[in-house]
Amino acid sequence: MKNTIELYNEWKSFQPLSKDNQTRLDQKLMLDFNYNSNHLEGNTLTYGQTKLLLIFGETTGDAKIKDYEEMKAHNVGLELVKREAVDKERPLTEAFIRDLNRTILVENFWKAAQTDAGEATQMEVQVGVYKTRKNSVITATGEVFDYASPEETPAMMAELVAWYNAEEVKGELSPIELATLFHYRYIRIHPFEDGNGRIARLLVNYILYRHGYPMIIVRSDDKENYLRILHQCDVKVGLKPTDGANSSVSQIKPFVEYLEAQLQRALELGIKAAKGESLEEADDLDKKLALLKQEIEAEDSENELKIKLTPLVITDCYHKWGKELFTNLAKIVVKFNEFYNEPNHNITYNIDGKGRNFSFNSNVDLTDLDREMNAWLTGNEIQNASLILNTSFGAFKKGGADPFGCNYRVLVNFTVYYYTIDVEYFDTKTTNKTTMNFVEKRLLHKLVTTEEIKKINDIWGETFLNHLTYYRSQLKK
């Protein structure tokens, strides 16, 4: 395995990238960084929703308006960091850090808090302003972990910025060491009442970008490891805020190694982009191919009833978009088989009261369904039909005495002039199964686009991940 210096030199040899490859890489960074950094702090937008918002300016699903606003604002913050970082004549300032906090949080807001006596209350978060209240946290062991007090914060932030600017001039620390140590010292101060984690990660990338390195991403699915390593460093450094604010690289070596691994990943991705290779990450359900728009030719009025339902129409729909949709969904489902006992999945069709179901539990092969669909080549008008993907998982294998399972489905219903698509998904707000009417009364001649199939895939993958994550968390209580 290549070390960071070797990867950096290889990455550097490809600079500058072609316009197309740089655009691909920039778009991936924009999506991945904004999604992951916000998701780490509880933003509920899925990767697919983030992509729709930041690339197409569209919204879907039932996420909170505040989550959409903060995602857009965070992207503005990312662009602000890029512009500031390339101005080498301008040192880092507290004013810039406060402006960055103001940018990503948008406006003052109220959030739940506790009084010193432990009673529930509400507090107004002042954006772009250092904290006026203690923001200590309770650790998993029930202990109070103190960040810098409101009284200490202004002086400690002034010292942090002065230290950074001096270290940048000295050049004794590598960019990743400097960025990591800044992150750690900053987070031990926790200067704002909200947005500290996001600011820390933005400033890490400010430092790396300023020194000619690619930006990095701390993945939200690695949150537990990220926080564990930070806590490990806290124990080594000391638990007083002043201990953290004066920590050294040697004291936070595990965190340096952690962020250096993310830098290596970013360098490898940049090298792939330079070679024109795919930037897709195979293990991420939400990061497949870029959304593709399929044009719908419409010579006549959008609402003209061009065709009526027949078995031949259903077969045509199946081959034009249904097979791709159900194949992708089935492949997502079987990825979760290993976590449950007795997985039982099938695809069912029903045409005017006649139909069959085709089971799949590991190998996704729709050959028999293809053959069955091709047999329905009549033009006789019918009243209704359906294609349904049913999933069922038995008990979670590590559920102990109180295991859980799950079952979800995607239902395509055809009527005389139109069809609908309903997707069952796990609602993270209510922690219940909910049905989304994804396609509502679409005329039969209008196709499901590749972009829409990708959206449904995103929802489907997130459903099984969120279901498993939520119910596992309940087992630990």
C-alpha positions as CSV (number, residue, x, y, z in Angstrom):
1,M,0.0,0.0,0.0
2,K,1.4,3.4,-1.0
3,N,2.0,6.0,1.7
4,T,0.8,9.5,1.8
5,I,3.9,11.1,0.2
6,E,3.9,8.6,-2.7
7,L,0.2,9.1,-3.3
8,Y,0.6,12.9,-3.1
9,N,3.4,12.8,-5.6
10,E,1.4,10.7,-8.0
11,W,-1.7,12.9,-7.5
12,K,0.5,16.0,-8.1
13,S,1.9,14.6,-11.3
14,F,-1.7,14.6,-12.8
15,Q,-2.4,18.3,-12.0
16,P,-4.0,20.1,-13.5
17,L,-6.9,17.7,-14.5
18,S,-8.8,18.1,-17.7
19,K,-11.9,20.2,-17.4
20,D,-14.3,17.2,-17.6
21,N,-12.4,15.2,-14.9
22,Q,-12.1,18.2,-12.6
23,T,-15.8,18.8,-12.9
24,R,-16.6,15.2,-12.0
25,L,-14.3,15.3,-9.0
26,D,-15.6,18.7,-7.8
27,Q,-19.2,17.5,-8.0
28,K,-18.4,14.4,-6.1
29,L,-16.6,16.4,-3.4
30,M,-19.5,18.9,-3.2
31,L,-22.1,16.1,-2.7
32,D,-20.1,13.8,-0.4
33,F,-18.7,16.5,1.9
34,N,-21.9,18.4,2.3
35,Y,-23.9,15.2,2.8
36,N,-21.6,13.5,5.3
37,S,-20.6,16.6,7.4
38,N,-24.3,17.5,7.9
39,H,-25.4,13.9,8.4
40,L,-22.8,13.6,11.2
41,E,-24.7,16.3,13.0
42,G,-28.2,14.9,12.5
43,N,-29.3,16.3,9.2
44,T,-32.0,13.9,7.8
45,L,-31.6,14.5,4.0
46,T,-30.6,11.3,2.2
47,Y,-27.7,11.3,-0.3
48,G,-30.3,11.2,-3.1
49,Q,-32.1,14.2,-1.7
50,T,-28.8,16.1,-1.3
51,K,-28.0,15.4,-4.9
52,L,-31.4,16.6,-6.1
53,L,-31.1,19.8,-4.0
54,L,-27.5,20.8,-4.8
55,I,-27.5,19.8,-8.5
56,F,-31.0,20.3,-9.7
57,G,-32.4,22.6,-7.0
58,E,-35.3,20.2,-6.4
59,T,-36.7,18.7,-3.1
60,T,-38.5,15.5,-2.4
61,G,-39.6,13.5,0.6
62,D,-40.6,14.8,4.0
63,A,-37.4,16.2,5.5
64,K,-37.6,19.4,7.6
65,I,-37.2,22.7,5.8
66,K,-34.4,23.6,8.1
67,D,-32.4,20.5,6.9
68,Y,-32.8,21.7,3.3
69,E,-31.7,25.3,4.2
70,E,-28.7,24.1,6.2
71,M,-27.6,21.8,3.4
72,K,-27.7,24.7,0.9
73,A,-26.0,27.0,3.4
74,H,-23.2,24.5,4.1
75,N,-22.4,24.3,0.4
76,V,-22.1,28.1,0.4
77,G,-19.7,27.7,3.3
78,L,-17.7,25.2,1.3
79,E,-17.3,27.6,-1.6
80,L,-16.4,30.4,0.9
81,V,-13.6,28.1,2.3
82,K,-12.2,27.5,-1.2
83,R,-12.1,31.2,-2.0
84,E,-10.5,32.2,1.3
85,A,-8.0,29.4,1.2
86,V,-6.4,30.4,-2.2
87,D,-5.8,33.9,-0.9
88,K,-2.3,33.3,0.4
89,E,-1.7,36.9,1.3
90,R,-4.6,36.8,3.8
91,P,-4.0,34.9,7.1
92,L,-6.7,33.0,8.9
93,T,-8.8,35.3,11.1
94,E,-11.4,34.9,13.8
95,A,-13.7,37.1,11.7
96,F,-13.6,34.6,8.9
97,I,-14.4,31.7,11.3
98,R,-17.4,33.7,12.8
99,D,-18.6,34.5,9.3
100,L,-18.4,30.8,8.4
101,N,-20.5,29.9,11.3
102,R,-23.0,32.7,10.3
103,T,-23.1,31.3,6.8
104,I,-23.8,27.7,7.6
105,L,-26.4,28.3,10.3
106,V,-28.2,31.0,8.2
107,E,-30.1,32.8,11.0
108,N,-30.7,32.7,14.8
109,F,-32.9,29.9,16.0
110,W,-34.2,28.3,19.2
111,K,-33.3,24.8,20.4
112,A,-33.8,22.6,23.4
113,A,-31.4,23.1,26.3
114,Q,-31.0,22.5,30.0
115,T,-30.6,24.9,32.9
116,D,-27.7,24.5,35.4
117,A,-30.2,22.7,37.6
118,G,-30.9,20.2,34.8
119,E,-34.4,21.4,33.9
120,A,-35.5,21.5,30.3
121,T,-35.6,24.9,28.6
122,Q,-35.2,26.7,25.3
123,M,-32.2,28.7,24.2
124,E,-31.7,31.0,21.2
125,V,-28.6,30.2,19.2
126,Q,-26.9,33.4,18.0
127,V,-25.2,32.7,14.7
128,G,-21.6,34.0,14.1
129,V,-21.3,34.9,17.8
130,Y,-19.1,33.0,20.4
131,K,-21.1,31.2,23.0
132,T,-22.6,32.9,26.0
133,R,-23.6,29.7,27.8
134,K,-21.6,26.6,28.8
135,N,-21.9,23.8,26.2
136,S,-20.6,20.9,28.2
137,V,-21.7,17.4,27.2
138,I,-22.6,14.2,29.1
139,T,-20.4,11.3,28.1
140,A,-21.6,7.7,27.6
141,T,-20.4,7.0,31.1
142,G,-22.5,9.8,32.6
143,E,-19.6,12.2,33.2
144,V,-19.6,15.9,32.4
145,F,-17.1,16.8,29.6
146,D,-16.3,20.5,29.6
147,Y,-15.3,22.6,26.7
148,A,-13.9,26.1,27.2
149,S,-16.2,28.4,29.2
150,P,-17.9,31.4,27.6
151,E,-15.4,33.6,29.5
152,E,-12.4,31.7,28.3
153,T,-13.5,31.3,24.7
154,P,-12.5,34.7,23.1
155,A,-8.9,34.5,24.4
156,M,-8.5,30.9,23.5
157,M,-9.8,31.5,20.0
158,A,-7.4,34.4,19.6
159,E,-4.6,32.2,20.7
160,L,-5.7,29.4,18.4
161,V,-5.7,31.6,15.3
162,A,-2.4,33.2,16.2
163,W,-0.8,29.8,16.8
164,Y,-2.1,28.5,13.4
165,N,-0.7,31.5,11.5
166,A,2.6,31.2,13.2
167,E,2.8,27.4,12.5
168,E,1.9,28.0,8.9
169,V,4.9,30.3,8.5
170,K,7.2,27.9,10.4
171,G,6.3,25.0,8.1
172,E,7.4,22.4,10.6
173,L,4.2,20.4,10.6
174,S,2.9,18.6,7.5
175,P,-0.4,20.0,6.2
176,I,-2.4,17.0,7.5
177,E,-0.7,17.3,10.9
178,L,-1.5,21.0,11.0
179,A,-5.1,20.5,9.9
180,T,-5.6,17.7,12.4
181,L,-4.1,19.6,15.4
182,F,-6.2,22.6,14.5
183,H,-9.4,20.5,14.3
184,Y,-8.6,19.0,17.7
185,R,-7.7,22.2,19.5
186,Y,-10.7,24.0,18.0
187,I,-13.2,21.3,19.0
188,R,-11.9,21.3,22.6
189,I,-12.8,25.0,22.7
190,H,-16.2,24.5,21.0
191,P,-16.6,28.3,20.6
192,F,-20.1,28.5,19.1
193,E,-23.4,27.3,20.5
194,D,-24.0,25.2,17.3
195,G,-22.2,24.2,14.2
196,N,-18.8,23.5,15.8
197,G,-18.3,20.0,14.2
198,R,-19.2,21.3,10.7
199,I,-16.9,24.3,11.2
200,A,-14.0,22.1,12.4
201,R,-14.3,19.9,9.2
202,L,-14.6,22.9,6.9
203,L,-11.4,24.4,8.5
204,V,-9.5,21.2,8.1
205,N,-10.3,21.5,4.4
206,Y,-9.4,25.2,4.4
207,I,-5.9,24.2,5.6
208,L,-5.5,21.3,3.2
209,Y,-6.7,23.3,0.2
210,R,-4.5,26.3,1.2
211,H,-1.5,24.0,1.1
212,G,-2.3,22.4,-2.3
213,Y,-3.9,19.2,-1.0
214,P,-7.3,17.8,-1.9
215,M,-10.1,18.2,0.6
216,I,-11.1,15.2,2.7
217,I,-14.4,13.7,3.9
218,V,-15.2,12.2,7.3
219,R,-18.0,9.7,6.4
220,S,-21.1,9.8,8.5
221,D,-21.2,6.0,8.5
222,D,-17.9,6.1,10.3
223,K,-19.2,8.5,13.0
224,E,-18.7,6.0,15.9
225,N,-15.0,5.5,15.0
226,Y,-14.5,9.2,14.5
227,L,-15.9,10.1,17.9
228,R,-14.1,7.1,19.6
229,I,-10.7,8.3,18.3
230,L,-11.4,11.9,19.5
231,H,-12.3,10.6,22.9
232,Q,-9.2,8.4,23.0
233,C,-7.2,11.6,22.3
234,D,-9.1,13.5,25.1
235,V,-7.9,10.9,27.6
236,K,-4.3,11.1,26.4
237,V,-4.3,14.9,26.3
238,G,-6.2,15.6,29.5
239,L,-9.8,16.6,30.2
240,K,-9.3,20.3,31.0
241,P,-10.1,22.7,28.1
242,T,-6.7,24.3,28.4
243,D,-5.1,20.8,28.0
244,G,-6.9,20.4,24.7
245,A,-6.1,24.0,23.5
246,N,-2.4,23.3,24.0
247,S,-2.2,19.7,22.8
248,S,0.6,18.5,20.5
249,V,0.7,16.3,17.4
250,S,2.3,13.4,19.4
251,Q,-0.6,13.4,21.9
252,I,-3.3,13.1,19.2
253,K,-1.4,10.6,17.0
254,P,-4.5,8.3,16.5
255,F,-6.5,11.3,15.2
256,V,-3.7,12.3,12.9
257,E,-3.6,8.7,11.5
258,Y,-7.4,8.7,11.1
259,L,-7.5,12.0,9.1
260,E,-4.4,10.9,7.1
261,A,-6.3,7.8,6.0
262,Q,-9.1,10.1,4.8
263,L,-6.5,12.2,2.9
264,Q,-5.1,9.0,1.3
265,R,-8.6,8.1,0.2
266,A,-9.0,11.6,-1.3
267,L,-5.7,11.4,-3.2
268,E,-6.6,8.0,-4.6
269,L,-10.0,9.4,-5.7
270,G,-8.2,12.3,-7.4
271,I,-5.9,9.9,-9.2
272,K,-8.9,7.9,-10.4
273,A,-10.5,11.1,-11.7
274,A,-7.3,12.0,-13.5
275,K,-7.2,8.7,-15.3
276,G,-10.8,9.0,-16.3
277,E,-12.0,6.2,-14.1
278,S,-15.3,5.9,-12.4
279,L,-15.6,7.7,-9.1
280,E,-18.4,5.5,-7.8
281,E,-17.8,3.8,-4.5
282,A,-19.1,0.3,-4.7
283,D,-20.1,-0.1,-1.0
284,D,-22.3,2.9,-0.8
285,L,-25.9,2.3,-1.7
286,D,-26.5,6.0,-2.3
287,K,-23.5,6.6,-4.6
288,K,-24.0,4.8,-7.8
289,L,-24.0,6.3,-11.3
290,A,-24.8,10.0,-11.7
291,L,-28.4,10.7,-12.3
292,L,-29.4,10.4,-15.9
293,K,-32.4,12.2,-17.4
294,Q,-34.4,10.3,-19.9
295,E,-36.1,12.6,-22.5
296,I,-39.8,11.9,-23.1
297,E,-40.9,12.7,-26.6
298,A,-44.2,14.4,-26.5
299,E,-45.5,15.4,-30.0
300,D,-49.0,15.9,-28.6
301,S,-50.5,17.5,-25.5
302,E,-49.0,16.3,-22.2
303,N,-52.4,15.2,-21.0
304,E,-53.6,13.4,-24.1
305,L,-54.9,9.9,-23.4
306,K,-52.8,8.1,-26.1
307,I,-53.2,4.5,-25.0
308,K,-55.3,2.2,-22.8
309,L,-54.2,-0.7,-20.7
310,T,-53.6,-4.0,-22.3
311,P,-51.2,-6.9,-21.4
312,L,-49.0,-5.8,-24.3
313,V,-48.7,-2.3,-22.7
314,I,-47.7,-3.9,-19.4
315,T,-45.0,-6.0,-21.1
316,D,-43.8,-2.8,-22.9
317,C,-43.5,-1.0,-19.6
318,Y,-41.7,-3.9,-18.0
319,H,-39.0,-4.0,-20.6
320,K,-38.6,-0.2,-20.9
321,W,-38.3,0.6,-17.2
322,G,-39.8,-2.1,-14.9
323,K,-37.1,-4.7,-15.3
324,E,-34.4,-2.2,-14.5
325,L,-36.3,-0.9,-11.5
326,F,-37.1,-4.3,-10.0
327,T,-33.6,-5.7,-10.7
328,N,-31.9,-2.8,-9.0
329,L,-34.3,-3.0,-6.0
330,A,-33.8,-6.8,-5.7
331,K,-30.0,-6.4,-5.7
332,I,-30.2,-3.9,-2.9
333,V,-32.5,-6.2,-0.8
334,V,-30.2,-9.2,-0.9
335,K,-27.3,-7.2,0.4
336,F,-29.1,-7.3,3.8
337,N,-29.7,-11.0,3.9
338,E,-26.7,-11.8,6.0
339,F,-28.1,-9.8,8.9
340,Y,-31.4,-11.7,9.3
341,N,-32.7,-15.3,9.5
342,E,-35.2,-16.5,6.9
343,P,-35.1,-13.9,4.2
344,N,-38.0,-14.3,1.9
345,H,-38.4,-12.1,-1.2
346,N,-40.5,-12.3,-4.3
347,I,-41.7,-10.3,-7.3
348,T,-45.4,-10.8,-8.0
349,Y,-47.4,-9.8,-11.1
350,N,-51.2,-9.8,-11.5
351,I,-52.9,-9.1,-14.8
352,D,-56.7,-8.9,-14.7
353,G,-56.8,-11.4,-11.8
354,K,-54.2,-13.8,-13.2
355,G,-50.6,-14.0,-12.0
356,R,-47.7,-15.6,-10.2
357,N,-44.9,-14.8,-7.9
358,F,-41.2,-15.4,-8.4
359,S,-39.0,-15.9,-5.4
360,F,-35.4,-14.7,-5.0
361,N,-33.3,-15.0,-1.8
362,S,-29.7,-14.5,-3.0
363,N,-29.3,-14.8,-6.7
364,V,-31.3,-12.1,-8.5
365,D,-32.3,-13.7,-11.8
366,L,-35.5,-12.5,-13.5
367,T,-35.3,-14.9,-16.5
368,D,-38.5,-16.7,-15.5
369,L,-40.3,-13.4,-15.0
370,D,-39.1,-12.2,-18.4
371,R,-40.4,-15.4,-20.0
372,E,-43.8,-15.0,-18.3
373,M,-44.1,-11.3,-19.2
374,N,-43.3,-12.1,-22.9
375,A,-46.1,-14.5,-23.0
376,W,-48.7,-11.7,-22.4
377,L,-48.6,-10.3,-26.0
378,T,-52.3,-9.7,-26.5
379,G,-53.9,-6.4,-27.2
380,N,-57.2,-7.0,-25.4
381,E,-58.1,-4.1,-23.1
382,I,-58.1,-4.9,-19.4
383,Q,-59.0,-3.0,-16.2
384,N,-56.1,-3.4,-13.9
385,A,-52.8,-5.0,-13.2
386,S,-49.9,-4.8,-10.8
387,L,-46.2,-5.6,-10.3
388,I,-45.0,-5.9,-6.7
389,L,-41.7,-6.4,-5.0
390,N,-42.2,-8.0,-1.6
391,T,-39.4,-8.3,0.9
392,S,-39.4,-10.1,4.3
393,F,-36.6,-10.6,6.8
394,G,-37.1,-12.9,9.8
395,A,-35.3,-12.3,13.1
396,F,-32.2,-10.1,13.3
397,K,-29.4,-12.7,13.9
398,K,-27.9,-10.8,16.8
399,G,-31.1,-9.6,18.3
400,G,-30.9,-11.8,21.4
401,A,-34.1,-12.5,23.2
402,D,-35.9,-9.7,21.6
403,P,-35.1,-9.9,17.9
404,F,-36.7,-7.8,15.1
405,G,-37.4,-8.3,11.4
406,C,-38.8,-6.2,8.7
407,N,-40.9,-6.2,5.5
408,Y,-41.3,-3.6,2.8
409,R,-42.6,-3.5,-0.7
410,V,-42.6,-1.5,-3.9
411,L,-46.0,-1.6,-5.7
412,V,-46.7,-0.6,-9.3
413,N,-50.5,-0.4,-10.0
414,F,-51.9,-0.1,-13.5
415,T,-55.4,1.1,-14.3
416,V,-57.1,1.8,-17.7
417,Y,-55.2,5.1,-18.4
418,Y,-52.5,5.5,-15.9
419,Y,-50.2,3.8,-13.4
420,T,-48.9,4.7,-9.9
421,I,-45.8,3.6,-7.9
422,D,-45.9,3.4,-4.1
423,V,-42.7,2.9,-2.1
424,E,-42.8,1.7,1.5
425,Y,-39.9,3.2,3.5
426,F,-38.7,3.7,7.1
427,D,-39.5,7.2,8.3
428,T,-36.7,8.3,10.6
429,K,-38.9,11.0,12.2
430,T,-41.7,8.6,13.3
431,T,-39.6,5.4,13.2
432,N,-42.5,3.7,11.5
433,K,-43.1,2.2,8.1
434,T,-44.6,4.8,5.8
435,T,-45.9,4.6,2.2
436,M,-44.7,7.2,-0.3
437,N,-46.8,7.8,-3.4
438,F,-43.7,8.2,-5.6
439,V,-45.5,8.3,-9.0
440,E,-49.0,9.6,-8.8
441,K,-51.4,8.9,-11.8
442,R,-48.9,9.0,-14.7
443,L,-50.3,8.3,-18.2
444,L,-49.3,4.9,-19.5
445,H,-47.2,6.3,-22.4
446,K,-44.9,8.3,-20.1
447,L,-41.9,6.4,-18.8
448,V,-40.2,6.1,-15.5
449,T,-36.8,7.8,-16.1
450,T,-33.4,6.6,-15.1
451,E,-33.2,9.5,-12.7
452,E,-36.4,8.4,-11.0
453,I,-35.2,4.8,-10.8
454,K,-32.1,6.2,-9.0
455,K,-34.3,8.2,-6.6
456,I,-36.3,5.0,-5.7
457,N,-33.0,3.1,-5.3
458,D,-31.8,5.7,-2.9
459,I,-35.0,5.6,-0.8
460,W,-34.9,1.8,-0.8
461,G,-31.3,1.5,0.3
462,E,-31.8,4.1,3.0
463,T,-34.9,2.3,4.2
464,F,-33.1,-1.0,5.1
465,L,-30.1,0.8,6.5
466,N,-32.2,3.1,8.7
467,H,-34.5,0.2,9.9
468,L,-31.5,-1.9,10.9
469,T,-29.7,1.0,12.5
470,Y,-32.7,2.2,14.5
471,Y,-33.8,-1.2,15.9
472,R,-30.2,-2.1,16.7
473,S,-30.0,1.1,18.8
474,Q,-33.1,0.0,20.6
475,L,-31.6,-3.3,21.6
476,K,-28.7,-1.4,23.4
477,K,-31.1,0.5,25.6
